[in-house]
Amino acid sequence: MKSIAFFNNKGGVGKTTLIYHVAYMMAELGYEVVVADLDPQANLSSMFLSEAGLYEKIEDNQSITEALKPLVKGTGDINEVHIEPVSERLGLIIGNLELSAFEDELSKN
C-alpha cells in the first residue's frame, strides 16, 4: 500500500481542491483511493457529499470523530472508521466540525 499525504499549515493554498481532483484522477486510473478529511472545517467532505448527505452521515455517527472518541476520552484505542463510498474505487473518511474541539488533545497523544 502506498500513501500520499498533503499537509500545509497555511490556509488558502488550494490543498482541499488539489486533493479532491487528485483523488478522483487516481481512482479513474484504477487505483483504490481513500481520502481522510482531517481538517476541522470538513471542507473536503462537503466537496464529496451533498450538504444534506454530509449532515446525515455525521448524525449517524459515521465521521472521523466517532472513531477517535475512545482515544480522546481515554477509554480505549481508535474505533474502526466508516469509509463512505464515493465511487467504485474512491472512499471518504468523513470530516466533522467536532474535530476542532479536541485537535489540541489529539496532538498531545
Jmol script that loads the backbone (N, CA, C; Angstrom):
load data "model"
ATOM      1  N   MET A   1       0.850  -1.170   0.000  1.00  0.00           N
ATOM      2  CA  MET A   1       0.000   0.000   0.000  1.00  0.00           C
ATOM      3  C   MET A   1       0.893   1.230   0.000  1.00  0.00           C
ATOM      4  N   LYS A   2       0.582   2.163  -0.857  1.00  0.00           N
ATOM      5  CA  LYS A   2       1.296   3.430  -0.907  1.00  0.00           C
ATOM      6  C   LYS A   2       0.378   4.528  -0.405  1.00  0.00           C
ATOM      7  N   SER A   3       0.966   5.503   0.276  1.00  0.00           N
ATOM      8  CA  SER A   3       0.193   6.616   0.825  1.00  0.00           C
ATOM      9  C   SER A   3       0.761   7.930   0.328  1.00  0.00           C
ATOM     10  N   ILE A   4      -0.117   8.870   0.107  1.00  0.00           N
ATOM     11  CA  ILE A   4       0.261  10.237  -0.221  1.00  0.00           C
ATOM     12  C   ILE A   4      -0.413  11.125   0.805  1.00  0.00           C
ATOM     13  N   ALA A   5       0.341  11.991   1.446  1.00  0.00           N
ATOM     14  CA  ALA A   5      -0.215  12.915   2.428  1.00  0.00           C
ATOM     15  C   ALA A   5       0.009  14.344   1.953  1.00  0.00           C
ATOM     16  N   PHE A   6      -1.005  15.165   2.115  1.00  0.00           N
ATOM     17  CA  PHE A   6      -0.912  16.585   1.794  1.00  0.00           C
ATOM     18  C   PHE A   6      -1.059  17.339   3.112  1.00  0.00           C
ATOM     19  N   PHE A   7      -0.085  18.195   3.396  1.00  0.00           N
ATOM     20  CA  PHE A   7      -0.149  18.952   4.642  1.00  0.00           C
ATOM     21  C   PHE A   7       0.482  20.315   4.442  1.00  0.00           C
ATOM     22  N   ASN A   8      -0.167  21.319   4.972  1.00  0.00           N
ATOM     23  CA  ASN A   8       0.373  22.669   4.977  1.00  0.00           C
ATOM     24  C   ASN A   8      -0.436  23.462   5.990  1.00  0.00           C
ATOM     25  N   ASN A   9       0.223  24.141   6.901  1.00  0.00           N
ATOM     26  CA  ASN A   9      -0.499  24.934   7.899  1.00  0.00           C
ATOM     27  C   ASN A   9      -1.126  26.183   7.300  1.00  0.00           C
ATOM     28  N   LYS A  10      -0.608  26.644   6.203  1.00  0.00           N
ATOM     29  CA  LYS A  10      -1.113  27.873   5.588  1.00  0.00           C
ATOM     30  C   LYS A  10      -2.466  27.596   4.946  1.00  0.00           C
ATOM     31  N   GLY A  11      -3.412  28.418   5.263  1.00  0.00           N
ATOM     32  CA  GLY A  11      -4.732  28.280   4.651  1.00  0.00           C
ATOM     33  C   GLY A  11      -4.792  28.973   3.303  1.00  0.00           C
ATOM     34  N   GLY A  12      -5.740  28.553   2.482  1.00  0.00           N
ATOM     35  CA  GLY A  12      -5.975  29.227   1.217  1.00  0.00           C
ATOM     36  C   GLY A  12      -4.973  28.929   0.125  1.00  0.00           C
ATOM     37  N   VAL A  13      -4.273  27.796   0.224  1.00  0.00           N
ATOM     38  CA  VAL A  13      -3.291  27.468  -0.808  1.00  0.00           C
ATOM     39  C   VAL A  13      -3.801  26.418  -1.799  1.00  0.00           C
ATOM     40  N   GLY A  14      -5.027  25.959  -1.610  1.00  0.00           N
ATOM     41  CA  GLY A  14      -5.634  25.031  -2.564  1.00  0.00           C
ATOM     42  C   GLY A  14      -5.499  23.564  -2.237  1.00  0.00           C
ATOM     43  N   LYS A  15      -5.165  23.225  -1.000  1.00  0.00           N
ATOM     44  CA  LYS A  15      -4.997  21.815  -0.624  1.00  0.00           C
ATOM     45  C   LYS A  15      -6.268  21.007  -0.863  1.00  0.00           C
ATOM     46  N   THR A  16      -7.375  21.523  -0.402  1.00  0.00           N
ATOM     47  CA  THR A  16      -8.638  20.794  -0.496  1.00  0.00           C
ATOM     48  C   THR A  16      -9.007  20.534  -1.951  1.00  0.00           C
ATOM     49  N   THR A  17      -8.913  21.545  -2.782  1.00  0.00           N
ATOM     50  CA  THR A  17      -9.241  21.402  -4.202  1.00  0.00           C
ATOM     51  C   THR A  17      -8.281  20.430  -4.877  1.00  0.00           C
ATOM     52  N   LEU A  18      -7.000  20.536  -4.564  1.00  0.00           N
ATOM     53  CA  LEU A  18      -5.998  19.638  -5.139  1.00  0.00           C
ATOM     54  C   LEU A  18      -6.288  18.189  -4.767  1.00  0.00           C
ATOM     55  N   ILE A  19      -6.544  17.937  -3.497  1.00  0.00           N
ATOM     56  CA  ILE A  19      -6.804  16.574  -3.037  1.00  0.00           C
ATOM     57  C   ILE A  19      -8.060  16.005  -3.686  1.00  0.00           C
ATOM     58  N   TYR A  20      -9.096  16.821  -3.772  1.00  0.00           N
ATOM     59  CA  TYR A  20     -10.349  16.393  -4.403  1.00  0.00           C
ATOM     60  C   TYR A  20     -10.086  15.897  -5.825  1.00  0.00           C
ATOM     61  N   HIS A  21      -9.372  16.672  -6.605  1.00  0.00           N
ATOM     62  CA  HIS A  21      -9.122  16.318  -8.007  1.00  0.00           C
ATOM     63  C   HIS A  21      -8.119  15.168  -8.151  1.00  0.00           C
ATOM     64  N   VAL A  22      -7.067  15.169  -7.352  1.00  0.00           N
ATOM     65  CA  VAL A  22      -6.090  14.082  -7.407  1.00  0.00           C
ATOM     66  C   VAL A  22      -6.755  12.757  -7.036  1.00  0.00           C
ATOM     67  N   ALA A  23      -7.597  12.765  -6.020  1.00  0.00           N
ATOM     68  CA  ALA A  23      -8.279  11.539  -5.598  1.00  0.00           C
ATOM     69  C   ALA A  23      -9.139  10.971  -6.728  1.00  0.00           C
ATOM     70  N   TYR A  24      -9.944  11.835  -7.353  1.00  0.00           N
ATOM     71  CA  TYR A  24     -10.768  11.367  -8.471  1.00  0.00           C
ATOM     72  C   TYR A  24      -9.914  10.867  -9.629  1.00  0.00           C
ATOM     73  N   MET A  25      -8.837  11.570  -9.936  1.00  0.00           N
ATOM     74  CA  MET A  25      -7.981  11.164 -11.047  1.00  0.00           C
ATOM     75  C   MET A  25      -7.317   9.815 -10.765  1.00  0.00           C
ATOM     76  N   MET A  26      -6.817   9.632  -9.540  1.00  0.00           N
ATOM     77  CA  MET A  26      -6.187   8.356  -9.191  1.00  0.00           C
ATOM     78  C   MET A  26      -7.196   7.211  -9.258  1.00  0.00           C
ATOM     79  N   ALA A  27      -8.409   7.449  -8.796  1.00  0.00           N
ATOM     80  CA  ALA A  27      -9.452   6.416  -8.877  1.00  0.00           C
ATOM     81  C   ALA A  27      -9.778   6.090 -10.332  1.00  0.00           C
ATOM     82  N   GLU A  28      -9.843   7.105 -11.178  1.00  0.00           N
ATOM     83  CA  GLU A  28     -10.114   6.871 -12.599  1.00  0.00           C
ATOM     84  C   GLU A  28      -8.984   6.114 -13.277  1.00  0.00           C
ATOM     85  N   LEU A  29      -7.771   6.232 -12.757  1.00  0.00           N
ATOM     86  CA  LEU A  29      -6.623   5.487 -13.296  1.00  0.00           C
ATOM     87  C   LEU A  29      -6.580   4.048 -12.786  1.00  0.00           C
ATOM     88  N   GLY A  30      -7.529   3.687 -11.920  1.00  0.00           N
ATOM     89  CA  GLY A  30      -7.623   2.316 -11.439  1.00  0.00           C
ATOM     90  C   GLY A  30      -7.106   2.075 -10.046  1.00  0.00           C
ATOM     91  N   TYR A  31      -6.629   3.096  -9.374  1.00  0.00           N
ATOM     92  CA  TYR A  31      -6.144   2.944  -8.002  1.00  0.00           C
ATOM     93  C   TYR A  31      -7.308   2.955  -7.024  1.00  0.00           C
ATOM     94  N   GLU A  32      -7.156   2.171  -5.944  1.00  0.00           N
ATOM     95  CA  GLU A  32      -8.107   2.224  -4.845  1.00  0.00           C
ATOM     96  C   GLU A  32      -7.691   3.404  -3.965  1.00  0.00           C
ATOM     97  N   VAL A  33      -8.595   4.349  -3.749  1.00  0.00           N
ATOM     98  CA  VAL A  33      -8.261   5.584  -3.051  1.00  0.00           C
ATOM     99  C   VAL A  33      -9.192   5.770  -1.854  1.00  0.00           C
ATOM    100  N   VAL A  34      -8.603   6.115  -0.717  1.00  0.00           N
ATOM    101  CA  VAL A  34      -9.364   6.521   0.457  1.00  0.00           C
ATOM    102  C   VAL A  34      -8.841   7.890   0.861  1.00  0.00           C
ATOM    103  N   VAL A  35      -9.737   8.845   0.949  1.00  0.00           N
ATOM    104  CA  VAL A  35      -9.401  10.207   1.340  1.00  0.00           C
ATOM    105  C   VAL A  35      -9.886  10.408   2.772  1.00  0.00           C
ATOM    106  N   ALA A  36      -8.986  10.884   3.639  1.00  0.00           N
ATOM    107  CA  ALA A  36      -9.336  11.158   5.031  1.00  0.00           C
ATOM    108  C   ALA A  36      -9.407  12.663   5.233  1.00  0.00           C
ATOM    109  N   ASP A  37     -10.575  13.154   5.574  1.00  0.00           N
ATOM    110  CA  ASP A  37     -10.761  14.583   5.820  1.00  0.00           C
ATOM    111  C   ASP A  37     -10.486  14.859   7.292  1.00  0.00           C
ATOM    112  N   LEU A  38      -9.270  15.295   7.585  1.00  0.00           N
ATOM    113  CA  LEU A  38      -8.866  15.569   8.960  1.00  0.00           C
ATOM    114  C   LEU A  38      -8.843  17.057   9.274  1.00  0.00           C
ATOM    115  N   ASP A  39      -9.335  17.854   8.355  1.00  0.00           N
ATOM    116  CA  ASP A  39      -9.430  19.295   8.573  1.00  0.00           C
ATOM    117  C   ASP A  39     -10.672  19.567   9.414  1.00  0.00           C
ATOM    118  N   PRO A  40     -10.526  20.293  10.527  1.00  0.00           N
ATOM    119  CA  PRO A  40     -11.691  20.557  11.383  1.00  0.00           C
ATOM    120  C   PRO A  40     -12.828  21.300  10.671  1.00  0.00           C
ATOM    121  N   GLN A  41     -12.550  21.931   9.546  1.00  0.00           N
ATOM    122  CA  GLN A  41     -13.622  22.613   8.811  1.00  0.00           C
ATOM    123  C   GLN A  41     -14.418  21.660   7.921  1.00  0.00           C
ATOM    124  N   ALA A  42     -13.894  20.466   7.677  1.00  0.00           N
ATOM    125  CA  ALA A  42     -14.562  19.417   6.891  1.00  0.00           C
ATOM    126  C   ALA A  42     -14.936  19.868   5.484  1.00  0.00           C
ATOM    127  N   ASN A  43     -14.145  20.754   4.897  1.00  0.00           N
ATOM    128  CA  ASN A  43     -14.452  21.239   3.553  1.00  0.00           C
ATOM    129  C   ASN A  43     -14.338  20.156   2.487  1.00  0.00           C
ATOM    130  N   LEU A  44     -13.383  19.243   2.642  1.00  0.00           N
ATOM    131  CA  LEU A  44     -13.231  18.175   1.665  1.00  0.00           C
ATOM    132  C   LEU A  44     -14.467  17.273   1.648  1.00  0.00           C
ATOM    133  N   SER A  45     -14.991  16.972   2.831  1.00  0.00           N
ATOM    134  CA  SER A  45     -16.208  16.151   2.908  1.00  0.00           C
ATOM    135  C   SER A  45     -17.373  16.847   2.223  1.00  0.00           C
ATOM    136  N   SER A  46     -17.452  18.158   2.385  1.00  0.00           N
ATOM    137  CA  SER A  46     -18.554  18.895   1.756  1.00  0.00           C
ATOM    138  C   SER A  46     -18.392  18.988   0.251  1.00  0.00           C
ATOM    139  N   MET A  47     -17.186  18.771  -0.273  1.00  0.00           N
ATOM    140  CA  MET A  47     -16.998  18.724  -1.722  1.00  0.00           C
ATOM    141  C   MET A  47     -17.462  17.376  -2.285  1.00  0.00           C
ATOM    142  N   PHE A  48     -17.219  16.311  -1.536  1.00  0.00           N
ATOM    143  CA  PHE A  48     -17.584  14.973  -1.994  1.00  0.00           C
ATOM    144  C   PHE A  48     -19.061  14.650  -1.775  1.00  0.00           C
ATOM    145  N   LEU A  49     -19.663  15.194  -0.730  1.00  0.00           N
ATOM    146  CA  LEU A  49     -21.039  14.860  -0.369  1.00  0.00           C
ATOM    147  C   LEU A  49     -21.933  16.093  -0.430  1.00  0.00           C
ATOM    148  N   SER A  50     -23.209  15.874  -0.661  1.00  0.00           N
ATOM    149  CA  SER A  50     -24.150  16.982  -0.586  1.00  0.00           C
ATOM    150  C   SER A  50     -24.233  17.447   0.865  1.00  0.00           C
ATOM    151  N   GLU A  51     -24.700  18.647   1.080  1.00  0.00           N
ATOM    152  CA  GLU A  51     -24.819  19.163   2.447  1.00  0.00           C
ATOM    153  C   GLU A  51     -25.727  18.269   3.279  1.00  0.00           C
ATOM    154  N   ALA A  52     -26.859  17.888   2.704  1.00  0.00           N
ATOM    155  CA  ALA A  52     -27.794  17.020   3.429  1.00  0.00           C
ATOM    156  C   ALA A  52     -27.158  15.660   3.719  1.00  0.00           C
ATOM    157  N   GLY A  53     -26.443  15.111   2.737  1.00  0.00           N
ATOM    158  CA  GLY A  53     -25.788  13.821   2.924  1.00  0.00           C
ATOM    159  C   GLY A  53     -24.711  13.864   3.974  1.00  0.00           C
ATOM    160  N   LEU A  54     -23.959  14.961   3.991  1.00  0.00           N
ATOM    161  CA  LEU A  54     -22.899  15.123   4.976  1.00  0.00           C
ATOM    162  C   LEU A  54     -23.470  15.162   6.390  1.00  0.00           C
ATOM    163  N   TYR A  55     -24.486  15.983   6.608  1.00  0.00           N
ATOM    164  CA  TYR A  55     -25.068  16.086   7.951  1.00  0.00           C
ATOM    165  C   TYR A  55     -25.760  14.792   8.365  1.00  0.00           C
ATOM    166  N   GLU A  56     -26.334  14.089   7.420  1.00  0.00           N
ATOM    167  CA  GLU A  56     -26.964  12.799   7.732  1.00  0.00           C
ATOM    168  C   GLU A  56     -25.913  11.802   8.217  1.00  0.00           C
ATOM    169  N   LYS A  57     -24.785  11.754   7.535  1.00  0.00           N
ATOM    170  CA  LYS A  57     -23.714  10.824   7.927  1.00  0.00           C
ATOM    171  C   LYS A  57     -23.143  11.185   9.288  1.00  0.00           C
ATOM    172  N   ILE A  58     -22.985  12.485   9.555  1.00  0.00           N
ATOM    173  CA  ILE A  58     -22.471  12.927  10.851  1.00  0.00           C
ATOM    174  C   ILE A  58     -23.460  12.563  11.958  1.00  0.00           C
ATOM    175  N   GLU A  59     -24.749  12.792  11.713  1.00  0.00           N
ATOM    176  CA  GLU A  59     -25.771  12.447  12.709  1.00  0.00           C
ATOM    177  C   GLU A  59     -25.836  10.949  12.958  1.00  0.00           C
ATOM    178  N   ASP A  60     -25.493  10.156  11.933  1.00  0.00           N
ATOM    179  CA  ASP A  60     -25.487   8.698  12.070  1.00  0.00           C
ATOM    180  C   ASP A  60     -24.152   8.180  12.617  1.00  0.00           C
ATOM    181  N   ASN A  61     -23.332   9.089  13.160  1.00  0.00           N
ATOM    182  CA  ASN A  61     -22.051   8.730  13.773  1.00  0.00           C
ATOM    183  C   ASN A  61     -21.111   8.028  12.796  1.00  0.00           C
ATOM    184  N   GLN A  62     -21.044   8.539  11.559  1.00  0.00           N
ATOM    185  CA  GLN A  62     -20.189   7.928  10.552  1.00  0.00           C
ATOM    186  C   GLN A  62     -19.038   8.852  10.150  1.00  0.00           C
ATOM    187  N   SER A  63     -18.566   9.690  11.076  1.00  0.00           N
ATOM    188  CA  SER A  63     -17.457  10.589  10.766  1.00  0.00           C
ATOM    189  C   SER A  63     -16.211  10.203  11.551  1.00  0.00           C
ATOM    190  N   ILE A  64     -15.128  10.875  11.266  1.00  0.00           N
ATOM    191  CA  ILE A  64     -13.848  10.592  11.908  1.00  0.00           C
ATOM    192  C   ILE A  64     -13.916  10.755  13.425  1.00  0.00           C
ATOM    193  N   THR A  65     -14.738  11.676  13.909  1.00  0.00           N
ATOM    194  CA  THR A  65     -14.778  11.905  15.359  1.00  0.00           C
ATOM    195  C   THR A  65     -15.278  10.688  16.122  1.00  0.00           C
ATOM    196  N   GLU A  66     -16.152   9.916  15.530  1.00  0.00           N
ATOM    197  CA  GLU A  66     -16.643   8.708  16.203  1.00  0.00           C
ATOM    198  C   GLU A  66     -15.512   7.700  16.383  1.00  0.00           C
ATOM    199  N   ALA A  67     -14.633   7.615  15.407  1.00  0.00           N
ATOM    200  CA  ALA A  67     -13.509   6.686  15.515  1.00  0.00           C
ATOM    201  C   ALA A  67     -12.511   7.133  16.571  1.00  0.00           C
ATOM    202  N   LEU A  68     -12.394   8.441  16.779  1.00  0.00           N
ATOM    203  CA  LEU A  68     -11.395   8.979  17.699  1.00  0.00           C
ATOM    204  C   LEU A  68     -11.882   9.148  19.131  1.00  0.00           C
ATOM    205  N   LYS A  69     -13.180   9.084  19.372  1.00  0.00           N
ATOM    206  CA  LYS A  69     -13.716   9.369  20.709  1.00  0.00           C
ATOM    207  C   LYS A  69     -13.115   8.506  21.825  1.00  0.00           C
ATOM    208  N   PRO A  70     -12.939   7.197  21.661  1.00  0.00           N
ATOM    209  CA  PRO A  70     -12.345   6.428  22.769  1.00  0.00           C
ATOM    210  C   PRO A  70     -10.926   6.903  23.115  1.00  0.00           C
ATOM    211  N   LEU A  71     -10.180   7.287  22.119  1.00  0.00           N
ATOM    212  CA  LEU A  71      -8.823   7.779  22.353  1.00  0.00           C
ATOM    213  C   LEU A  71      -8.849   9.085  23.129  1.00  0.00           C
ATOM    214  N   VAL A  72      -9.724   9.987  22.707  1.00  0.00           N
ATOM    215  CA  VAL A  72      -9.819  11.295  23.362  1.00  0.00           C
ATOM    216  C   VAL A  72     -10.345  11.162  24.782  1.00  0.00           C
ATOM    217  N   LYS A  73     -11.322  10.282  24.987  1.00  0.00           N
ATOM    218  CA  LYS A  73     -11.898  10.092  26.331  1.00  0.00           C
ATOM    219  C   LYS A  73     -10.989   9.271  27.241  1.00  0.00           C
ATOM    220  N   GLY A  74      -9.971   8.643  26.649  1.00  0.00           N
ATOM    221  CA  GLY A  74      -9.069   7.814  27.443  1.00  0.00           C
ATOM    222  C   GLY A  74      -9.662   6.470  27.799  1.00  0.00           C
ATOM    223  N   THR A  75     -10.656   6.018  27.036  1.00  0.00           N
ATOM    224  CA  THR A  75     -11.321   4.748  27.338  1.00  0.00           C
ATOM    225  C   THR A  75     -10.868   3.602  26.444  1.00  0.00           C
ATOM    226  N   GLY A  76     -10.013   3.882  25.470  1.00  0.00           N
ATOM    227  CA  GLY A  76      -9.559   2.816  24.590  1.00  0.00           C
ATOM    228  C   GLY A  76      -8.862   3.353  23.363  1.00  0.00           C
ATOM    229  N   ASP A  77      -8.655   2.449  22.443  1.00  0.00           N
ATOM    230  CA  ASP A  77      -7.971   2.782  21.197  1.00  0.00           C
ATOM    231  C   ASP A  77      -8.987   3.322  20.186  1.00  0.00           C
ATOM    232  N   ILE A  78      -8.522   3.640  19.031  1.00  0.00           N
ATOM    233  CA  ILE A  78      -9.367   4.179  17.967  1.00  0.00           C
ATOM    234  C   ILE A  78     -10.348   3.098  17.492  1.00  0.00           C
ATOM    235  N   ASN A  79     -11.603   3.487  17.313  1.00  0.00           N
ATOM    236  CA  ASN A  79     -12.617   2.587  16.759  1.00  0.00           C
ATOM    237  C   ASN A  79     -12.404   2.414  15.263  1.00  0.00           C
ATOM    238  N   GLU A  80     -13.005   1.382  14.721  1.00  0.00           N
ATOM    239  CA  GLU A  80     -12.988   1.221  13.267  1.00  0.00           C
ATOM    240  C   GLU A  80     -13.697   2.425  12.650  1.00  0.00           C
ATOM    241  N   VAL A  81     -13.119   2.947  11.606  1.00  0.00           N
ATOM    242  CA  VAL A  81     -13.663   4.147  10.972  1.00  0.00           C
ATOM    243  C   VAL A  81     -14.563   3.769   9.790  1.00  0.00           C
ATOM    244  N   HIS A  82     -15.623   4.523   9.620  1.00  0.00           N
ATOM    245  CA  HIS A  82     -16.523   4.334   8.487  1.00  0.00           C
ATOM    246  C   HIS A  82     -15.886   4.946   7.240  1.00  0.00           C
ATOM    247  N   ILE A  83     -15.867   4.196   6.152  1.00  0.00           N
ATOM    248  CA  ILE A  83     -15.401   4.726   4.868  1.00  0.00           C
ATOM    249  C   ILE A  83     -16.617   4.820   3.953  1.00  0.00           C
ATOM    250  N   GLU A  84     -16.972   6.047   3.626  1.00  0.00           N
ATOM    251  CA  GLU A  84     -18.139   6.308   2.776  1.00  0.00           C
ATOM    252  C   GLU A  84     -17.763   6.109   1.311  1.00  0.00           C
ATOM    253  N   PRO A  85     -18.439   5.187   0.603  1.00  0.00           N
ATOM    254  CA  PRO A  85     -18.146   5.018  -0.817  1.00  0.00           C
ATOM    255  C   PRO A  85     -18.579   6.253  -1.614  1.00  0.00           C
ATOM    256  N   VAL A  86     -17.674   6.788  -2.402  1.00  0.00           N
ATOM    257  CA  VAL A  86     -17.972   7.940  -3.255  1.00  0.00           C
ATOM    258  C   VAL A  86     -18.157   7.466  -4.687  1.00  0.00           C
ATOM    259  N   SER A  87     -17.290   6.552  -5.115  1.00  0.00           N
ATOM    260  CA  SER A  87     -17.407   5.922  -6.428  1.00  0.00           C
ATOM    261  C   SER A  87     -16.840   4.515  -6.300  1.00  0.00           C
ATOM    262  N   GLU A  88     -16.704   3.812  -7.415  1.00  0.00           N
ATOM    263  CA  GLU A  88     -16.277   2.410  -7.372  1.00  0.00           C
ATOM    264  C   GLU A  88     -14.933   2.224  -6.666  1.00  0.00           C
ATOM    265  N   ARG A  89     -13.997   3.118  -6.878  1.00  0.00           N
ATOM    266  CA  ARG A  89     -12.658   2.985  -6.302  1.00  0.00           C
ATOM    267  C   ARG A  89     -12.284   4.101  -5.331  1.00  0.00           C
ATOM    268  N   LEU A  90     -13.252   4.891  -4.943  1.00  0.00           N
ATOM    269  CA  LEU A  90     -12.970   6.063  -4.120  1.00  0.00           C
ATOM    270  C   LEU A  90     -13.835   6.072  -2.869  1.00  0.00           C
ATOM    271  N   GLY A  91     -13.176   6.165  -1.714  1.00  0.00           N
ATOM    272  CA  GLY A  91     -13.880   6.227  -0.442  1.00  0.00           C
ATOM    273  C   GLY A  91     -13.454   7.451   0.348  1.00  0.00           C
ATOM    274  N   LEU A  92     -14.300   7.866   1.269  1.00  0.00           N
ATOM    275  CA  LEU A  92     -14.066   9.070   2.058  1.00  0.00           C
ATOM    276  C   LEU A  92     -14.232   8.781   3.542  1.00  0.00           C
ATOM    277  N   ILE A  93     -13.236   9.167   4.330  1.00  0.00           N
ATOM    278  CA  ILE A  93     -13.395   9.204   5.780  1.00  0.00           C
ATOM    279  C   ILE A  93     -13.900  10.604   6.078  1.00  0.00           C
ATOM    280  N   ILE A  94     -15.138  10.676   6.509  1.00  0.00           N
ATOM    281  CA  ILE A  94     -15.858  11.946   6.616  1.00  0.00           C
ATOM    282  C   ILE A  94     -15.321  12.791   7.766  1.00  0.00           C
ATOM    283  N   GLY A  95     -15.065  14.060   7.470  1.00  0.00           N
ATOM    284  CA  GLY A  95     -14.632  15.012   8.479  1.00  0.00           C
ATOM    285  C   GLY A  95     -15.803  15.479   9.323  1.00  0.00           C
ATOM    286  N   ASN A  96     -15.487  16.216  10.365  1.00  0.00           N
ATOM    287  CA  ASN A  96     -16.533  16.684  11.271  1.00  0.00           C
ATOM    288  C   ASN A  96     -16.036  17.943  11.974  1.00  0.00           C
ATOM    289  N   LEU A  97     -16.915  18.924  12.105  1.00  0.00           N
ATOM    290  CA  LEU A  97     -16.550  20.161  12.792  1.00  0.00           C
ATOM    291  C   LEU A  97     -16.149  19.909  14.239  1.00  0.00           C
ATOM    292  N   GLU A  98     -16.637  18.831  14.835  1.00  0.00           N
ATOM    293  CA  GLU A  98     -16.284  18.484  16.215  1.00  0.00           C
ATOM    294  C   GLU A  98     -14.792  18.188  16.366  1.00  0.00           C
ATOM    295  N   LEU A  99     -14.129  17.879  15.273  1.00  0.00           N
ATOM    296  CA  LEU A  99     -12.703  17.588  15.331  1.00  0.00           C
ATOM    297  C   LEU A  99     -11.929  18.764  15.922  1.00  0.00           C
ATOM    298  N   SER A 100     -12.392  19.976  15.676  1.00  0.00           N
ATOM    299  CA  SER A 100     -11.699  21.149  16.216  1.00  0.00           C
ATOM    300  C   SER A 100     -11.770  21.193  17.745  1.00  0.00           C
ATOM    301  N   ALA A 101     -12.783  20.584  18.333  1.00  0.00           N
ATOM    302  CA  ALA A 101     -12.944  20.605  19.787  1.00  0.00           C
ATOM    303  C   ALA A 101     -11.851  19.818  20.501  1.00  0.00           C
ATOM    304  N   PHE A 102     -11.281  18.824  19.842  1.00  0.00           N
ATOM    305  CA  PHE A 102     -10.228  18.071  20.501  1.00  0.00           C
ATOM    306  C   PHE A 102      -8.975  17.899  19.669  1.00  0.00           C
ATOM    307  N   GLU A 103      -8.723  18.809  18.709  1.00  0.00           N
ATOM    308  CA  GLU A 103      -7.493  18.700  17.928  1.00  0.00           C
ATOM    309  C   GLU A 103      -6.254  18.969  18.777  1.00  0.00           C
ATOM    310  N   ASP A 104      -6.352  19.862  19.756  1.00  0.00           N
ATOM    311  CA  ASP A 104      -5.210  20.097  20.643  1.00  0.00           C
ATOM    312  C   ASP A 104      -4.888  18.852  21.460  1.00  0.00           C
ATOM    313  N   GLU A 105      -5.929  18.184  21.935  1.00  0.00           N
ATOM    314  CA  GLU A 105      -5.734  16.964  22.721  1.00  0.00           C
ATOM    315  C   GLU A 105      -5.113  15.855  21.863  1.00  0.00           C
ATOM    316  N   LEU A 106      -5.551  15.750  20.612  1.00  0.00           N
ATOM    317  CA  LEU A 106      -5.012  14.730  19.726  1.00  0.00           C
ATOM    318  C   LEU A 106      -3.512  14.930  19.474  1.00  0.00           C
ATOM    319  N   SER A 107      -3.081  16.169  19.377  1.00  0.00           N
ATOM    320  CA  SER A 107      -1.676  16.427  19.103  1.00  0.00           C
ATOM    321  C   SER A 107      -0.776  16.064  20.288  1.00  0.00           C
ATOM    322  N   LYS A 108      -1.346  15.924  21.472  1.00  0.00           N
ATOM    323  CA  LYS A 108      -0.581  15.537  22.653  1.00  0.00           C
ATOM    324  C   LYS A 108      -0.350  14.032  22.701  1.00  0.00           C
ATOM    325  N   ASN A 109      -1.260  13.243  22.117  1.00  0.00           N
ATOM    326  CA  ASN A 109      -1.181  11.775  22.218  1.00  0.00           C
ATOM    327  C   ASN A 109      -0.257  11.173  21.201  1.00  0.00           C
TER     328      ASN A 109
END
end "model"
wireframe off; spacefill off
backbone 0.3
color backbone group
